[in-house]
Amino acid sequence: MVRTEIRIAGTGGMGVVLAGVILGHAAAVYANLEALQSQSYGSEARGTAAKSEVIISDKPIHYPKVRSSDYFIVMSQKALDMYLSGAKKGSAVIADPDLVDTSSIREYELVEVPAMATADNLGMRLVSNMVMLGALVQKSGLFPLEYLENALNELVSVKALQLDIDAVRAGAKIV
């Protein structure tokens, strides 16, 4: 690995920023890689487009922006419409087919992850972002899934921890 660029996009309230923070933390603290995370979302926050970008590298990161993503997690149609053109041709697009029309994803490797339905089955829709993170880490092989679980242990409340870990593991199993 030299530099892996990841874009996580959805709408405000879906936890895309938290997902990026957890991913970057796992990479930097547990995988001993360089990691940089940035985010943007509409001023209204909930319901507007939101994205989190994470760059992970085994070398110093000299440019802090995702130029074209190697992995694109997409959790809403608006996010797909806005950011798909920023994914490298042939790169992995991890999409929830219940939330996104995947027929437009042609020049990419489509990985369908029914994150919202999986989260609902676990008992809390809010963990769909963790389902997607588990799928990403499993698909990318950037680092072991346990590093993501370790980061969760440090960054989420004790009350939410086991459910988040279960969601990460469920996402990894889908891939």
N, CA, C and O atoms as a DFTB+ gen file, in Angstrom:
700 C
 N C O
     1  1       0.838      -1.185       0.000
     2  2       0.000       0.000       0.000
     3  2       0.878       1.241       0.000
     4  3       1.879       1.302       0.714
     5  1       0.510       2.206      -0.784
     6  2       1.189       3.487      -0.725
     7  2       0.207       4.524      -0.180
     8  3       0.441       5.089       0.888
     9  1      -0.868       4.775      -0.887
    10  2      -1.853       5.760      -0.458
    11  2      -3.229       5.243      -0.868
    12  3      -3.466       4.958      -2.042
    13  1      -4.127       5.125       0.095
    14  2      -5.493       4.691      -0.176
    15  2      -6.433       5.822       0.200
    16  3      -6.404       6.327       1.322
    17  1      -7.265       6.212      -0.754
    18  2      -8.191       7.321      -0.541
    19  2      -9.614       6.776      -0.418
    20  3     -10.079       6.014      -1.265
    21  1     -10.294       7.184       0.654
    22  2     -11.625       6.682       0.960
    23  2     -12.571       7.849       1.147
    24  3     -12.266       8.804       1.862
    25  1     -13.725       7.766       0.497
    26  2     -14.773       8.769       0.685
    27  2     -16.001       8.042       1.230
    28  3     -16.439       7.034       0.675
    29  1     -16.543       8.566       2.317
    30  2     -17.760       8.030       2.929
    31  2     -18.798       9.141       2.805
    32  3     -18.588      10.242       3.315
    33  1     -19.911       8.864       2.136
    34  2     -20.873       9.937       1.902
    35  2     -22.299       9.461       2.138
    36  3     -22.646       8.306       1.887
    37  1     -23.098      10.372       2.620
    38  2     -24.510      10.114       2.872
    39  2     -25.187      11.435       3.138
    40  3     -24.852      12.452       2.529
    41  1     -26.128      11.420       4.035
    42  2     -26.760      12.669       4.448
    43  2     -26.474      12.880       5.926
    44  3     -26.173      11.936       6.657
    45  1     -26.573      14.135       6.353
    46  2     -26.322      14.476       7.745
    47  2     -27.184      13.631       8.665
    48  3     -28.368      13.423       8.400
    49  1     -26.591      13.146       9.743
    50  2     -27.309      12.310      10.686
    51  2     -27.068      10.830      10.485
    52  3     -27.483      10.018      11.312
    53  1     -26.396      10.459       9.387
    54  2     -26.131       9.035       9.117
    55  2     -24.828       8.554       9.749
    56  3     -24.530       7.360       9.710
    57  1     -24.063       9.447      10.320
    58  2     -22.833       9.044      10.987
    59  2     -21.634       8.905      10.086
    60  3     -20.695       8.186      10.428
    61  1     -21.629       9.576       8.931
    62  2     -20.484       9.436       8.023
    63  2     -19.219      10.072       8.608
    64  3     -18.117       9.571       8.386
    65  1     -19.372      11.166       9.349
    66  2     -18.198      11.806       9.950
    67  2     -17.619      10.913      11.042
    68  3     -16.406      10.716      11.106
    69  1     -18.477      10.375      11.897
    70  2     -18.010       9.460      12.938
    71  2     -17.319       8.249      12.323
    72  3     -16.285       7.807      12.824
    73  1     -17.869       7.717      11.258
    74  2     -17.254       6.567      10.588
    75  2     -15.840       6.909      10.122
    76  3     -14.920       6.110      10.294
    77  1     -15.666       8.082       9.538
    78  2     -14.343       8.501       9.087
    79  2     -13.362       8.677      10.225
    80  3     -12.195       8.302      10.107
    81  1     -13.825       9.245      11.329
    82  2     -12.965       9.434      12.502
    83  2     -12.513       8.081      13.053
    84  3     -11.337       7.898      13.370
    85  1     -13.433       7.148      13.164
    86  2     -13.105       5.818      13.691
    87  2     -12.139       5.097      12.757
    88  3     -11.184       4.473      13.219
    89  1     -12.377       5.177      11.445
    90  2     -11.496       4.540      10.468
    91  2     -10.083       5.116      10.561
    92  3      -9.107       4.367      10.614
    93  1      -9.976       6.430      10.578
    94  2      -8.663       7.071      10.675
    95  2      -7.942       6.728      11.966
    96  3      -6.731       6.506      11.965
    97  1      -8.682       6.685      13.068
    98  2      -8.101       6.346      14.369
    99  2      -7.559       4.913      14.353
   100  3      -6.449       4.657      14.819
   101  1      -8.343       3.996      13.821
   102  2      -7.906       2.597      13.749
   103  2      -6.621       2.478      12.929
   104  3      -5.697       1.761      13.312
   105  1      -6.571       3.181      11.805
   106  2      -5.395       3.121      10.930
   107  2      -4.157       3.700      11.609
   108  3      -3.081       3.105      11.558
   109  1      -4.314       4.865      12.247
   110  2      -3.164       5.551      12.832
   111  2      -2.685       4.897      14.130
   112  3      -1.488       4.693      14.327
   113  1      -3.626       4.576      15.002
   114  2      -3.249       4.091      16.325
   115  2      -2.923       2.597      16.331
   116  3      -1.950       2.180      16.959
   117  1      -3.722       1.797      15.643
   118  2      -3.552       0.348      15.739
   119  2      -2.809      -0.268      14.565
   120  3      -2.072      -1.237      14.748
   121  1      -2.983       0.271      13.362
   122  2      -2.283      -0.286      12.195
   123  2      -0.948       0.411      11.967
   124  3      -0.184       0.030      11.080
   125  1      -0.669       1.443      12.778
   126  2       0.588       2.184      12.682
   127  2       0.813       2.763      11.289
   128  3       1.934       2.775      10.781
   129  1      -0.275       3.245      10.679
   130  2      -0.207       3.870       9.361
   131  2      -0.413       5.369       9.509
   132  3      -0.863       5.848      10.550
   133  1      -0.085       6.089       8.473
   134  2      -0.408       7.512       8.428
   135  2      -1.884       7.632       8.064
   136  3      -2.364       6.895       7.203
   137  1      -2.600       8.532       8.694
   138  2      -4.018       8.706       8.380
   139  2      -4.391      10.169       8.523
   140  3      -3.914      10.868       9.417
   141  1      -5.248      10.612       7.630
   142  2      -5.745      11.980       7.651
   143  2      -7.236      11.930       7.359
   144  3      -7.655      11.279       6.402
   145  1      -8.041      12.604       8.165
   146  2      -9.492      12.602       7.992
   147  2      -9.980      14.032       7.889
   148  3      -9.546      14.908       8.638
   149  1     -10.898      14.259       6.943
   150  2     -11.547      15.564       6.827
   151  2     -13.027      15.329       6.565
   152  3     -13.434      14.221       6.215
   153  1     -13.819      16.360       6.733
   154  2     -15.261      16.206       6.577
   155  2     -15.885      17.482       6.056
   156  3     -15.329      18.573       6.191
   157  1     -17.055      17.320       5.458
   158  2     -17.848      18.495       5.084
   159  2     -19.311      18.085       5.068
   160  3     -19.652      16.941       4.768
   161  1     -20.155      19.031       5.392
   162  2     -21.597      18.798       5.396
   163  2     -22.292      20.135       5.303
   164  3     -21.712      21.177       5.609
   165  1     -23.527      20.098       4.883
   166  2     -24.307      21.316       4.745
   167  2     -24.530      21.990       6.084
   168  3     -24.463      21.337       7.125
   169  1     -24.793      23.279       6.071
   170  2     -24.949      24.035       7.307
   171  2     -26.116      23.542       8.148
   172  3     -26.122      23.725       9.365
   173  1     -27.104      22.917       7.514
   174  2     -28.250      22.415       8.277
   175  2     -27.911      21.100       8.977
   176  3     -28.643      20.673       9.869
   177  1     -26.837      20.469       8.594
   178  2     -26.348      19.193       9.132
   179  2     -27.274      18.025       8.817
   180  3     -26.976      17.275       7.887
   181  1     -28.360      17.826       9.521
   182  2     -29.223      16.668       9.279
   183  2     -29.982      16.819       7.972
   184  3     -30.622      17.839       7.718
   185  1     -29.897      15.780       7.148
   186  2     -30.660      15.765       5.909
   187  2     -29.942      16.326       4.696
   188  3     -30.379      16.094       3.569
   189  1     -28.858      17.055       4.891
   190  2     -28.109      17.586       3.751
   191  2     -26.953      16.633       3.443
   192  3     -26.646      15.735       4.227
   193  1     -26.331      16.842       2.307
   194  2     -25.205      15.987       1.921
   195  2     -24.081      16.114       2.950
   196  3     -23.772      17.204       3.433
   197  1     -23.485      14.976       3.268
   198  2     -22.369      14.943       4.208
   199  2     -21.330      13.968       3.670
   200  3     -21.665      12.940       3.081
   201  1     -20.068      14.311       3.883
   202  2     -19.017      13.377       3.479
   203  2     -17.865      13.445       4.464
   204  3     -17.616      14.462       5.110
   205  1     -17.186      12.337       4.548
   206  2     -15.983      12.228       5.348
   207  2     -14.949      11.585       4.442
   208  3     -15.228      10.586       3.778
   209  1     -13.776      12.150       4.417
   210  2     -12.712      11.603       3.582
   211  2     -11.553      11.172       4.465
   212  3     -11.158      11.882       5.390
   213  1     -11.020      10.002       4.164
   214  2      -9.907       9.465       4.932
   215  2      -8.824       9.030       3.946
   216  3      -9.090       8.327       2.971
   217  1      -7.628       9.457       4.221
   218  2      -6.470       9.020       3.445
   219  2      -5.615       8.181       4.389
   220  3      -5.287       8.613       5.494
   221  1      -5.263       6.991       3.948
   222  2      -4.441       6.077       4.741
   223  2      -3.234       5.704       3.894
   224  3      -3.368       5.352       2.722
   225  1      -2.051       5.784       4.502
   226  2      -0.838       5.535       3.744
   227  2       0.247       4.964       4.654
   228  3       0.245       5.184       5.865
   229  1       1.164       4.235       4.050
   230  2       2.317       3.778       4.817
   231  2       3.479       4.768       4.675
   232  3       4.559       4.543       5.222
   233  1       3.258       5.840       3.956
   234  2       4.247       6.921       3.774
   235  2       3.611       8.232       4.243
   236  3       2.388       8.305       4.370
   237  1       4.408       9.261       4.499
   238  2       3.824      10.548       4.886
   239  2       2.819      11.048       3.833
   240  3       3.012      10.862       2.632
   241  1       1.770      11.670       4.305
   242  2       0.723      12.203       3.423
   243  2       1.041      13.674       3.182
   244  3       1.006      14.490       4.103
   245  1       1.351      13.998       1.931
   246  2       1.744      15.370       1.615
   247  2       0.593      16.214       1.098
   248  3       0.646      17.442       1.163
   249  1      -0.438      15.576       0.590
   250  2      -1.583      16.326       0.080
   251  2      -2.825      15.840       0.828
   252  3      -3.161      14.657       0.762
   253  1      -3.508      16.739       1.537
   254  2      -4.558      16.319       2.476
   255  2      -5.955      16.102       1.904
   256  3      -6.902      15.937       2.673
   257  1      -6.113      16.098       0.614
   258  2      -7.443      15.942       0.018
   259  2      -7.520      14.654      -0.791
   260  3      -6.534      14.214      -1.382
   261  1      -8.704      14.061      -0.805
   262  2      -8.943      12.906      -1.662
   263  2      -9.072      13.423      -3.091
   264  3      -9.957      14.226      -3.387
   265  1      -8.196      12.966      -3.967
   266  2      -8.252      13.380      -5.377
   267  2      -9.287      12.543      -6.107
   268  3     -10.196      13.074      -6.745
   269  1      -9.141      11.230      -6.005
   270  2     -10.137      10.304      -6.558
   271  2     -10.098       9.056      -5.684
   272  3      -9.046       8.445      -5.498
   273  1     -11.250       8.692      -5.158
   274  2     -11.294       7.651      -4.138
   275  2     -11.043       6.256      -4.696
   276  3     -11.463       5.916      -5.802
   277  1     -10.344       5.463      -3.887
   278  2     -10.134       4.051      -4.176
   279  2     -11.327       3.243      -3.663
   280  3     -11.668       2.194      -4.210
   281  1     -11.952       3.755      -2.598
   282  2     -13.146       3.158      -2.001
   283  2     -14.141       4.280      -1.735
   284  3     -13.797       5.315      -1.164
   285  1     -15.366       4.056      -2.157
   286  2     -16.416       5.048      -1.972
   287  2     -17.594       4.357      -1.309
   288  3     -18.275       3.533      -1.919
   289  1     -17.823       4.707      -0.051
   290  2     -19.003       4.211       0.662
   291  2     -20.105       5.231       0.418
   292  3     -19.939       6.414       0.718
   293  1     -21.225       4.777      -0.123
   294  2     -22.320       5.695      -0.430
   295  2     -23.593       5.216       0.255
   296  3     -24.008       4.066       0.110
   297  1     -24.210       6.146       1.018
   298  2     -25.359       5.794       1.839
   299  2     -26.623       6.581       1.494
   300  3     -27.630       6.465       2.191
   301  1     -26.580       7.374       0.432
   302  2     -27.792       8.072      -0.013
   303  2     -27.689       8.380      -1.502
   304  3     -26.593       8.486      -2.053
   305  1     -28.832       8.521      -2.137
   306  2     -28.859       8.826      -3.568
   307  2     -28.218      10.182      -3.847
   308  3     -27.479      10.333      -4.820
   309  1     -28.497      11.157      -3.003
   310  2     -27.918      12.493      -3.184
   311  2     -26.388      12.421      -3.149
   312  3     -25.709      13.068      -3.946
   313  1     -25.864      11.637      -2.227
   314  2     -24.405      11.482      -2.123
   315  2     -23.840      10.791      -3.359
   316  3     -22.775      11.165      -3.851
   317  1     -24.550       9.785      -3.858
   318  2     -24.102       9.100      -5.075
   319  2     -24.053      10.089      -6.239
   320  3     -23.066      10.152      -6.971
   321  1     -25.114      10.849      -6.399
   322  2     -25.181      11.818      -7.492
   323  2     -24.077      12.870      -7.385
   324  3     -23.519      13.296      -8.396
   325  1     -23.769      13.281      -6.173
   326  2     -22.773      14.332      -5.972
   327  2     -21.331      13.857      -6.106
   328  3     -20.489      14.581      -6.637
   329  1     -21.036      12.645      -5.629
   330  2     -19.639      12.252      -5.452
   331  2     -19.145      11.079      -6.288
   332  3     -17.949      10.787      -6.265
   333  1     -20.015      10.398      -7.022
   334  2     -19.548       9.235      -7.788
   335  2     -18.457       9.608      -8.782
   336  3     -17.520       8.838      -8.995
   337  1     -18.571      10.769      -9.381
   338  2     -17.557      11.182     -10.367
   339  2     -16.176      11.362      -9.732
   340  3     -15.172      11.426     -10.443
   341  1     -16.120      11.444      -8.407
   342  2     -14.849      11.587      -7.702
   343  2     -14.202      10.261      -7.338
   344  3     -13.189      10.233      -6.638
   345  1     -14.782       9.157      -7.810
   346  2     -14.201       7.832      -7.553
   347  2     -13.383       7.407      -8.770
   348  3     -13.772       7.674      -9.907
   349  1     -12.261       6.751      -8.533
   350  2     -11.435       6.235      -9.626
   351  2     -12.233       5.210     -10.421
   352  3     -12.978       4.417      -9.845
   353  1     -12.083       5.225     -11.713
   354  2     -12.712       4.198     -12.555
   355  2     -12.171       2.839     -12.119
   356  3     -10.965       2.679     -11.931
   357  1     -13.051       1.874     -11.960
   358  2     -12.652       0.548     -11.530
   359  2     -12.525       0.386     -10.027
   360  3     -12.309      -0.724      -9.540
   361  1     -12.657       1.485      -9.281
   362  2     -12.536       1.396      -7.827
   363  2     -13.791       0.786      -7.214
   364  3     -14.808       0.626      -7.887
   365  1     -13.708       0.453      -5.947
   366  2     -14.832      -0.184      -5.248
   367  2     -15.820       0.874      -4.758
   368  3     -15.445       1.832      -4.083
   369  1     -17.082       0.678      -5.112
   370  2     -18.167       1.511      -4.602
   371  2     -19.009       0.599      -3.721
   372  3     -19.625      -0.356      -4.195
   373  1     -19.024       0.912      -2.434
   374  2     -19.770       0.128      -1.460
   375  2     -21.078       0.875      -1.215
   376  3     -21.092       1.941      -0.599
   377  1     -22.172       0.303      -1.704
   378  2     -23.457       1.010      -1.696
   379  2     -24.542       0.182      -1.040
   380  3     -24.556      -1.045      -1.132
   381  1     -25.449       0.876      -0.378
   382  2     -26.631       0.236       0.184
   383  2     -27.698       0.222      -0.906
   384  3     -28.242       1.277      -1.235
   385  1     -28.014      -0.943      -1.477
   386  2     -28.953      -1.007      -2.604
   387  2     -30.382      -0.615      -2.232
   388  3     -31.205      -0.355      -3.110
   389  1     -30.676      -0.574      -0.936
   390  2     -32.003      -0.143      -0.503
   391  2     -32.131       1.381      -0.481
   392  3     -33.240       1.914      -0.446
   393  1     -30.994       2.078      -0.501
   394  2     -31.002       3.540      -0.419
   395  2     -30.512       4.211      -1.690
   396  3     -30.706       5.412      -1.877
   397  1     -29.877       3.436      -2.566
   398  2     -29.204       3.985      -3.740
   399  2     -29.592       3.178      -4.979
   400  3     -29.669       1.950      -4.931
   401  1     -29.831       3.868      -6.069
   402  2     -30.056       3.195      -7.353
   403  2     -28.688       2.804      -7.895
   404  3     -27.948       3.649      -8.399
   405  1     -28.358       1.530      -7.790
   406  2     -27.019       1.063      -8.167
   407  2     -26.856       0.860      -9.670
   408  3     -25.764       0.517     -10.122
   409  1     -27.919       1.064     -10.457
   410  2     -27.811       0.840     -11.908
   411  2     -26.858       1.821     -12.581
   412  3     -26.354       1.546     -13.669
   413  1     -26.604       2.971     -11.940
   414  2     -25.695       3.961     -12.537
   415  2     -24.229       3.662     -12.231
   416  3     -23.337       4.339     -12.743
   417  1     -23.982       2.667     -11.413
   418  2     -22.609       2.342     -11.010
   419  2     -22.082       1.295     -11.981
   420  3     -22.162       0.096     -11.716
   421  1     -21.544       1.752     -13.102
   422  2     -21.137       0.838     -14.174
   423  2     -19.637       0.686     -14.319
   424  3     -19.146      -0.417     -14.561
   425  1     -18.912       1.763     -14.177
   426  2     -17.469       1.723     -14.429
   427  2     -16.674       1.461     -13.155
   428  3     -15.488       1.777     -13.068
   429  1     -17.353       0.876     -12.168
   430  2     -16.752       0.645     -10.861
   431  2     -17.067      -0.773     -10.415
   432  3     -17.946      -1.429     -10.973
   433  1     -16.351      -1.235      -9.415
   434  2     -16.669      -2.518      -8.799
   435  2     -17.744      -2.259      -7.739
   436  3     -17.468      -1.647      -6.707
   437  1     -18.932      -2.712      -7.991
   438  2     -20.041      -2.495      -7.061
   439  2     -20.040      -3.566      -5.980
   440  3     -20.025      -4.763      -6.266
   441  1     -20.056      -3.108      -4.733
   442  2     -20.178      -3.998      -3.578
   443  2     -21.466      -3.588      -2.870
   444  3     -21.524      -2.536      -2.232
   445  1     -22.489      -4.419      -2.986
   446  2     -23.774      -4.084      -2.374
   447  2     -23.805      -4.556      -0.927
   448  3     -23.594      -5.734      -0.637
   449  1     -24.070      -3.619      -0.030
   450  2     -24.142      -3.906       1.401
   451  2     -25.447      -3.306       1.923
   452  3     -25.557      -2.086       2.044
   453  1     -26.427      -4.139       2.229
   454  2     -27.698      -3.623       2.754
   455  2     -27.537      -3.169       4.207
   456  3     -28.050      -3.802       5.130
   457  1     -26.830      -2.083       4.385
   458  2     -26.435      -1.629       5.722
   459  2     -27.634      -1.245       6.587
   460  3     -27.685      -1.597       7.766
   461  1     -28.588      -0.535       6.015
   462  2     -29.733      -0.088       6.806
   463  2     -30.559      -1.291       7.276
   464  3     -30.962      -1.348       8.437
   465  1     -30.808      -2.244       6.383
   466  2     -31.570      -3.442       6.750
   467  2     -30.810      -4.273       7.785
   468  3     -31.410      -4.819       8.711
   469  1     -29.501      -4.365       7.625
   470  2     -28.684      -5.108       8.582
   471  2     -28.738      -4.435       9.949
   472  3     -28.883      -5.104      10.972
   473  1     -28.620      -3.111       9.961
   474  2     -28.699      -2.356      11.219
   475  2     -30.077      -2.522      11.862
   476  3     -30.185      -2.677      13.079
   477  1     -31.117      -2.489      11.048
   478  2     -32.474      -2.709      11.573
   479  2     -32.573      -4.083      12.234
   480  3     -33.172      -4.222      13.300
   481  1     -31.980      -5.101      11.594
   482  2     -32.000      -6.454      12.158
   483  2     -31.240      -6.538      13.479
   484  3     -31.557      -7.365      14.335
   485  1     -30.243      -5.683      13.635
   486  2     -29.487      -5.641      14.893
   487  2     -30.233      -4.851      15.972
   488  3     -29.877      -4.894      17.149
   489  1     -31.273      -4.129      15.546
   490  2     -32.095      -3.411      16.520
   491  2     -31.903      -1.917      16.567
   492  3     -32.577      -1.239      17.343
   493  1     -30.989      -1.370      15.750
   494  2     -30.801       0.083      15.758
   495  2     -30.276       0.572      14.422
   496  3     -29.138       0.292      14.044
   497  1     -31.109       1.297      13.723
   498  2     -30.793       1.825      12.404
   499  2     -29.524       2.687      12.396
   500  3     -28.814       2.750      11.393
   501  1     -29.252       3.340      13.510
   502  2     -28.111       4.256      13.585
   503  2     -26.758       3.582      13.364
   504  3     -25.777       4.271      13.083
   505  1     -26.680       2.262      13.481
   506  2     -25.382       1.600      13.315
   507  2     -25.115       1.186      11.861
   508  3     -24.181       0.428      11.599
   509  1     -25.920       1.673      10.926
   510  2     -25.671       1.334       9.516
   511  2     -24.290       1.829       9.068
   512  3     -23.666       1.211       8.206
   513  1     -23.809       2.930       9.641
   514  2     -22.465       3.414       9.310
   515  2     -21.397       2.411       9.735
   516  3     -20.385       2.255       9.051
   517  1     -21.615       1.737      10.851
   518  2     -20.649       0.740      11.323
   519  2     -20.700      -0.521      10.457
   520  3     -19.677      -1.174      10.250
   521  1     -21.882      -0.861       9.956
   522  2     -21.996      -1.979       9.019
   523  2     -21.136      -1.683       7.795
   524  3     -20.395      -2.546       7.324
   525  1     -21.241      -0.459       7.286
   526  2     -20.447      -0.060       6.116
   527  2     -18.948      -0.083       6.412
   528  3     -18.156      -0.501       5.566
   529  1     -18.554       0.361       7.604
   530  2     -17.127       0.329       7.956
   531  2     -16.598      -1.097       7.997
   532  3     -15.500      -1.368       7.511
   533  1     -17.364      -1.998       8.567
   534  2     -16.945      -3.401       8.593
   535  2     -16.771      -3.953       7.192
   536  3     -15.812      -4.672       6.911
   537  1     -17.709      -3.610       6.309
   538  2     -17.619      -4.056       4.911
   539  2     -16.366      -3.471       4.240
   540  3     -15.658      -4.175       3.521
   541  1     -16.102      -2.194       4.478
   542  2     -14.936      -1.542       3.885
   543  2     -13.636      -2.201       4.335
   544  3     -12.782      -2.526       3.510
   545  1     -13.488      -2.395       5.629
   546  2     -12.242      -2.969       6.147
   547  2     -12.064      -4.398       5.632
   548  3     -10.950      -4.800       5.296
   549  1     -13.139      -5.154       5.571
   550  2     -13.061      -6.522       5.040
   551  2     -12.686      -6.507       3.558
   552  3     -11.816      -7.264       3.127
   553  1     -13.337      -5.652       2.788
   554  2     -13.088      -5.574       1.339
   555  2     -11.679      -5.075       1.038
   556  3     -10.990      -5.633       0.185
   557  1     -11.256      -4.035       1.732
   558  2      -9.979      -3.385       1.424
   559  2      -8.776      -4.139       1.960
   560  3      -7.701      -4.094       1.362
   561  1      -8.938      -4.829       3.076
   562  2      -7.798      -5.485       3.699
   563  2      -6.761      -4.503       4.219
   564  3      -5.597      -4.867       4.385
   565  1      -7.161      -3.268       4.479
   566  2      -6.224      -2.246       4.949
   567  2      -5.570      -2.638       6.273
   568  3      -4.388      -2.377       6.498
   569  1      -6.347      -3.259       7.130
   570  2      -5.864      -3.725       8.426
   571  2      -6.900      -4.694       8.985
   572  3      -8.025      -4.757       8.488
   573  1      -6.523      -5.456      10.026
   574  2      -7.468      -6.427      10.594
   575  2      -8.694      -5.750      11.210
   576  3      -8.608      -4.636      11.725
   577  1      -9.806      -6.423      11.149
   578  2     -11.068      -5.924      11.697
   579  2     -10.942      -5.601      13.183
   580  3     -11.604      -4.687      13.674
   581  1     -10.115      -6.328      13.890
   582  2      -9.970      -6.092      15.335
   583  2      -9.445      -4.677      15.616
   584  3      -9.734      -4.120      16.675
   585  1      -8.683      -4.088      14.690
   586  2      -8.197      -2.727      14.897
   587  2      -9.364      -1.741      14.898
   588  3      -9.368      -0.770      15.655
   589  1     -10.336      -1.998      14.057
   590  2     -11.543      -1.170      14.024
   591  2     -12.303      -1.320      15.343
   592  3     -12.798      -0.340      15.899
   593  1     -12.389      -2.544      15.831
   594  2     -13.060      -2.799      17.112
   595  2     -12.326      -2.097      18.255
   596  3     -12.958      -1.552      19.160
   597  1     -10.999      -2.111      18.211
   598  2     -10.217      -1.411      19.235
   599  2     -10.504       0.092      19.214
   600  3     -10.646       0.719      20.264
   601  1     -10.586       0.657      18.017
   602  2     -10.882       2.092      17.891
   603  2     -12.280       2.392      18.432
   604  3     -12.485       3.400      19.108
   605  1     -13.229       1.526      18.135
   606  2     -14.583       1.707      18.674
   607  2     -14.555       1.730      20.196
   608  3     -15.235       2.540      20.826
   609  1     -13.772       0.847      20.774
   610  2     -13.664       0.768      22.228
   611  2     -13.213       2.099      22.831
   612  3     -13.605       2.446      23.946
   613  1     -12.398       2.834      22.097
   614  2     -11.893       4.116      22.596
   615  2     -12.799       5.296      22.264
   616  3     -12.788       6.301      22.975
   617  1     -13.592       5.184      21.183
   618  2     -14.283       6.368      20.675
   619  2     -15.800       6.381      20.852
   620  3     -16.419       7.431      20.679
   621  1     -16.412       5.263      21.186
   622  2     -17.866       5.273      21.372
   623  2     -18.193       4.952      22.827
   624  3     -17.375       4.390      23.556
   625  1     -19.383       5.314      23.223
   626  2     -19.795       5.096      24.611
   627  2     -19.897       3.602      24.913
   628  3     -20.131       2.787      24.020
   629  1     -19.720       3.266      26.163
   630  2     -19.822       1.873      26.608
   631  2     -21.204       1.328      26.255
   632  3     -21.343       0.162      25.886
   633  1     -22.214       2.172      26.370
   634  2     -23.597       1.767      26.089
   635  2     -23.769       1.302      24.637
   636  3     -24.517       0.363      24.366
   637  1     -23.072       1.966      23.707
   638  2     -23.217       1.665      22.277
   639  2     -22.178       0.671      21.759
   640  3     -22.303       0.173      20.640
   641  1     -21.160       0.381      22.559
   642  2     -19.999      -0.371      22.078
   643  2     -20.340      -1.735      21.491
   644  3     -19.961      -2.013      20.353
   645  1     -21.036      -2.586      22.217
   646  2     -21.275      -3.952      21.727
   647  2     -22.101      -3.950      20.446
   648  3     -21.840      -4.737      19.536
   649  1     -23.091      -3.073      20.374
   650  2     -23.909      -2.986      19.162
   651  2     -23.069      -2.527      17.974
   652  3     -23.222      -3.048      16.869
   653  1     -22.187      -1.557      18.193
   654  2     -21.309      -1.097      17.115
   655  2     -20.367      -2.211      16.653
   656  3     -20.140      -2.379      15.455
   657  1     -19.822      -2.964      17.600
   658  2     -18.943      -4.088      17.239
   659  2     -19.725      -5.140      16.458
   660  3     -19.236      -5.669      15.461
   661  1     -20.927      -5.438      16.909
   662  2     -21.774      -6.400      16.191
   663  2     -22.060      -5.919      14.770
   664  3     -22.080      -6.717      13.833
   665  1     -22.280      -4.615      14.615
   666  2     -22.565      -4.042      13.294
   667  2     -21.348      -4.135      12.379
   668  3     -21.483      -4.466      11.201
   669  1     -20.165      -3.845      12.909
   670  2     -18.924      -3.954      12.138
   671  2     -18.735      -5.399      11.659
   672  3     -18.416      -5.642      10.495
   673  1     -18.937      -6.343      12.569
   674  2     -18.769      -7.752      12.213
   675  2     -19.801      -8.191      11.176
   676  3     -19.488      -8.963      10.271
   677  1     -21.029      -7.697      11.311
   678  2     -22.083      -8.033      10.337
   679  2     -21.731      -7.498       8.952
   680  3     -21.936      -8.184       7.950
   681  1     -21.205      -6.285       8.890
   682  2     -20.792      -5.707       7.614
   683  2     -19.667      -6.484       6.971
   684  3     -19.656      -6.689       5.757
   685  1     -18.713      -6.922       7.792
   686  2     -17.587      -7.716       7.265
   687  2     -18.082      -9.043       6.694
   688  3     -17.573      -9.506       5.673
   689  1     -19.059      -9.651       7.339
   690  2     -19.593     -10.938       6.866
   691  2     -20.306     -10.796       5.524
   692  3     -20.314     -11.734       4.726
   693  1     -20.893      -9.656       5.274
   694  2     -21.627      -9.439       4.014
   695  2     -20.672      -9.486       2.829
   696  3     -21.018      -9.986       1.759
   697  1     -19.478      -8.965       3.031
   698  2     -18.490      -8.895       1.948
   699  2     -17.874     -10.224       1.802
   700  3     -17.007     -10.413       0.949
